[in-house]
Amino acid sequence: MSDGEKMKELKGVFALPPTPLTEKGEIDKEGIRSIIDFEMENGCYGVCVLAAAGEGYLMTTEDWETVVKTAVDHMNGRGPLMVGIASMGTRRAVKLAKAAEDIGADAVLAFNPQGMRTYTIDELYAHYKALTDAVDIHVVPYARADDPVPFEVIKRLMDEGRISYMKYAFHNCALLQKIHRTLGNRFFLFCGADTWTLRFLQLGCKGITTATAAVFPKENVELLSLVEQGKIDEARKYWYEKFLVWNDVAFYENWQWAHKYALKLMGVIKSDAVAEPQARGASYQMEEIEAVLRYLGKI
């Protein structure tokens, strides 16, 4: 990165779309372009491809790079692009982060190493340190629902100037409050827990980056705006009307498929094919999703 070049700011709503596939399981480039247009035209500040919703961890390196290249080209400066780099180990995560940067991404969404045991604080710090040493774009740690990034790791990385952002989806309000109260406005927290979005926005998160935002970008932008304006009663009413019904049908085990199926029904993509070994939902799930989208006026 040149001296006059700065990392792009991350804020607002970042959609985490699923990766469109053809019925043969190949990357659907036109579908990627369509999803990006849908997100940006409905108010998103940026897009994050190949996160958990994007099935990047199930792809070959070639397919992963195809998605990143297609997304970078089609974003074309309309907003920042973040790329998921889920990996079993640090060396591969570093390789993916470098590839994302070389192709033109503005940030990487960094998972804990996907191993066979829980890693120690020192091990996780070393993992994220290696990532931030390797690239000159934002590294955004991702505290998942059952896989937190320890507070000690976050604070050390923040104090060393290595990170400025985090996606928080760990189902622990006390830890979220601790991070927010300790690091304050120096540290930007994205809510990454779809079904806890409103709660987390009231506890310190300032942005949204979820799979739900990929299907309902305009609604997530409006929800965030209401909270930012301090209109909490209105935000709660909006949450009950627009989000709870979706939360009730979308988050079975095959939730990646559910989001693809919704986008297919809405005409954004052509196929709801998922990366193996995942499978499509059952007929009753299809019926539930269709009913919810009709209720919300989406089809």
Secondary structure, DSSP 8 states (H G I E B T S, - for coil): --TT-------SEEE-----B-TTS-B-HHHHHHHHHHHHHTT-SEEEESSTTTTGGGS-HHHHHHHHHHHHHHHTTSS-EEEE---SSHHHHHHHHHHHHHHT-SEEEE-----SS---HHHHHHHHHHHHHH-SSEEEEEEBTTB---HHHHHHHHHTTS-SEEEE--S-HHHHHHHHHHHGGGSEEEE--GGGHHHHHTTT--EEEESHHHHSHHHHHHHHHHHHTT-HHHHHHHHHHHTHHHHHHH-STTHHHHHHHHHHHTTS-S-----TT-----HHHHHHHHHHHHHTT--
